[in-house]
Amino acid sequence: RQEMNILIEEDPQGEHSTPSPIQAFFDLHCIPVWVHRALNENAWEYPLPVQAQALPILLGGRSLIGIAQTGSGKTASFLLPAIVQIDAQPRLTKYNPGPVALVISPTRELAVQISDEAAKLLKFSNESRQHPDGIRTCVFYGGGRKWQQLRSFGDEGSHILVATPGRLLDCMKEGSTSLRRVTYLVFDEADRMLDLGFSDDMKTVSSQVRPERQMAFFSATWPKTVQSLACEFCADPPVRIRIGGANGAGAEGGDFLPWSAEGEEGGEVVPNARESIIQEVVVLENEGRNWEKAEEDKISRIKQHVENVFAGDAESKVLIFVNEKGQVDNLSNDLWDKGFQADGIHSGRKQDMRLEVLEKFRRGEVRVLVATDVIGRGLDIPKVSHVIIHTMGDVDDYVHRIGRTGRGKDGKGHALVFFEFYHNRPDNAKGLIGVLERAKQPVPDGLRKIAASVASGELGSSWGGFRKSWSSGGWKDKDNKAQESGNWKSKGNWSEGGGWKEGGWKSGGWKDSADNK
């Protein structure tokens, strides 16, 4: 565990009862031979740290909370136990009995990716003794044609269903599927689902699954909101593991860590980035700027940076994050006109087009991808050499974004971010300094200056250069003196139902849990 940077944070049965990490997939004798064939075909011989520890826990039938980062190999950690559980169950001839394993994902792209990974592992499932017709997987997500998804679900249903919360609930309400057969429930990227406002949907889904289910709950961060939700969903006391350490490894040669080695601050995790990622921070001054000219300069610097990247290595892959759909279209078109293999994705593009562009980027047919946050945190895009962030958001999002680079064998990558002070994120400078220092990266003097100004009160979570407050009489300064109308530079403080009943779920759910009738 120490070598793999695995921490058993909590085991209700005692830490010594937690099974040891496996060294190779071959050590898992309970996995069917046909699954090992699929692993070998994909050159999956040795598990990543999260897989090494999570697999023996989940295959032992215990529930698990895993705190592990995007790209760390979580998907195989929860899919393999699901497949083993399904393979051991007899084939049912009942019309569309519903899935045995349910995986809930925050985004469409991640749901499709998980389903694709499941399909790889199920390639030889027709060799299963219990399921000679094969074990099926299906994906439900919003933004796609529902009738096509339901058609792929088929009359015989699907053994593994991967779904986004909203689309799943829509299908349940219209009676297209039922969760009464689910014995294995997974929430992946749970913190991201909370960020997107899916808390109530997650609770509704959980309430419709049989209470004796096995649970796998994965999150990249561990704030109090995620803690309470995880404890609520796990019927049995779960094992809680955390993957990482001061120099912990993750997926594909190492992944960045979502927590500080020193621990947590105020119940929140401290974001860390790997030392092998070179972080270049460009600090931009807000005061007195011509915003239109400043935006032009920023885009010009991004284009020049892309040119420099490919001048050094024509095989580079660059991922550029911007905030607006128009920026995606304009920048990707400009780069294409300059001769780069560039494309973009945002919420305004059709789902099938977005998936096609992502696949081209994975294969290297697209070398520069410009995207909004629609790309999601959970997607695994290998061999991204450079990440560019047009406008920094929260520190946690920054660490997630730059963590998409450096996933090759050497673990090296480069990140360029443009930092500006925003009053609704006054602590960003301090947080970013912490990320840079923990990763042993240089800290720009301008960034330290902003952090010092926030600490002294010169800058804060309000508008302008001095602390002000708003009242019915207009803006006032800290001495309660009224300001002239229009003086924006002074600061101000801007300020389901359903579920389990005794005997089962009443509206079309469980009647008799013994025989699933």
URCORPE-V229100 format. One record per helix or strand of 3 or more residues. SS is the DSSP state (H for helix, E for strand). FROM is the first residue (numbers start at 1). LEN is the number of residues. If there is no record, write none. Layout:
ss:SS from:FROM len:LEN
ss:SS from:FROM len:LEN
//
This chain:
ss:E from:6 len:5
ss:H from:15 len:3
ss:H from:25 len:3
ss:H from:33 len:9
ss:H from:49 len:11
ss:E from:64 len:4
ss:H from:74 len:14
ss:E from:101 len:5
ss:H from:108 len:14
ss:H from:125 len:3
ss:E from:137 len:4
ss:H from:146 len:8
ss:E from:160 len:5
ss:H from:165 len:9
ss:E from:184 len:4
ss:H from:190 len:6
ss:H from:199 len:9
ss:E from:214 len:6
ss:H from:224 len:10
ss:E from:239 len:5
ss:E from:277 len:8
ss:H from:291 len:22
ss:E from:318 len:4
ss:H from:325 len:13
ss:E from:342 len:4
ss:H from:351 len:13
ss:E from:368 len:4
ss:H from:373 len:3
ss:E from:386 len:4
ss:H from:395 len:8
ss:E from:413 len:8
ss:H from:423 len:3
ss:H from:428 len:11
ss:H from:445 len:12
ss:E from:468 len:4
ss:E from:474 len:4
//
